[in-house]
Amino acid sequence: MQAELVVDARNATGESPVWRPDEQALYWVDIPARRLHRWHTASGGLSAWATPEMTGCIAPHAQGGWLAAMESGLFHLAPGSAGALAAQPLAVVRHAQPGMRFNDGRCDRQGRFWAGTMLLDMAAGRHAGVLYCYQNNSDLAPRLDGFIVPNGLAFSPDGRTMYLSDSHPSVQKIWAFDYDTASGTPSRRRLFVDMAPLPGRPDGAAVDEDGGYWICGNDAGLVHRFTPAGQLDRSLPVPVKKPAMCAFGGPGLDTLFVTSIRPDGIDLSDQPLAGGVFALHPGVRGLPEPAFAG
Ligand SMILES: O=C1O[C@H](CS(=O)(=O)O)[C@@H](O)[C@H](O)[C@H]1O
């Protein structure tokens, strides 16, 4: 299967792709560049907005616009025309240590927002990362801790299994949890996949309608699909070494969009498209991305 380059975005760290069916457009962020991006598939039109801080992830907001997890906390973003962006603070995070920011996250199927934090200095390898849940427009609460680079957050189609990974080279694990959809409580944490023996570190993820868990194999140029039982089903190549996160989109939700990383200061002659956004057609459909309910 050939991955098609859809946007030669040259993102430093392209993350959090989210498909908006109402706009037939893909949004994503470039974390260090402090940018929110939009690509309208039919017209090919590209838009970008400067965000006040680095944004680790975004989720659609039920009232329109986006819930964005940044450095100091959560914001509501309302992108306008000509690059205008209204950013309203919603919740301030009390980080476990100085020098942290939000990273990967999304909403559960009931519309609660979950996102993890990490140290900007990833190389330090400290287990300072915390997983937070935000709900009722007011309550940003730490729920799990001990992570270095929390990533790969996703929910099964019935919402009753939560997935979470840690990308750091010293961890490279994906865990599954039972998830109580009524209370929003994860429990019975267990190892879903140990990715250390497999090519690529676990990065961002998406779940398909059959419950397959798709995760970017960062540093290996692969996107892996695991069955709900944790068996490797297939691995699809992308023409860059560092795919970062994937999301289903397109009119039939059957395109898997993949964002990527363009590392600074290294020879990119073997991956000139690094930092691009790619499209794969894996033969399965995704599910609509749940919005933050408030
Ligand atoms: O900043 C980030 O970087 C890592 C990828 S990498 O180690 O730089 O290759 C990624 O896992 C993480 O999600 C992202 O926020």
The ligand as an SDF file (V2000), in Angstrom:
LIG
                    3D

 15 15  0  0  0  0  0  0  0  0999 V2000
    7.3200   16.1710   21.0100 O   0  0  0  0  0  0  0  0  0  0  0  0
    7.0450   15.0280   20.8040 C   0  0  0  0  0  0  0  0  0  0  0  0
    7.9840   14.1830   20.4400 O   0  0  0  0  0  0  0  0  0  0  0  0
    7.8340   12.7880   20.4980 C   0  0  0  0  0  0  0  0  0  0  0  0
    8.4420   12.2710   19.2940 C   0  0  0  0  0  0  0  0  0  0  0  0
   10.1410   12.3410   19.2120 S   0  0  0  0  0  0  0  0  0  0  0  0
   10.6740   11.6340   20.3750 O   0  0  0  0  0  0  0  0  0  0  0  0
   10.5410   13.7360   19.1680 O   0  0  0  0  0  0  0  0  0  0  0  0
   10.5010   11.6620   17.9780 O   0  0  0  0  0  0  0  0  0  0  0  0
    6.4140   12.3210   20.4870 C   0  0  0  0  0  0  0  0  0  0  0  0
    6.3620   11.0080   20.9120 O   0  0  0  0  0  0  0  0  0  0  0  0
    5.5290   13.1870   21.2780 C   0  0  0  0  0  0  0  0  0  0  0  0
    4.1980   12.7870   21.1890 O   0  0  0  0  0  0  0  0  0  0  0  0
    5.6490   14.5770   20.8260 C   0  0  0  0  0  0  0  0  0  0  0  0
    4.8520   15.4270   21.5080 O   0  0  0  0  0  0  0  0  0  0  0  0
  1  2  2  0
  2  3  1  0
  2 14  1  0
  3  4  1  0
  4  5  1  0
  4 10  1  0
  5  6  1  0
  6  7  2  0
  6  8  2  0
  6  9  1  0
 10 11  1  0
 10 12  1  0
 12 13  1  0
 12 14  1  0
 14 15  1  0
M  END
$$$$
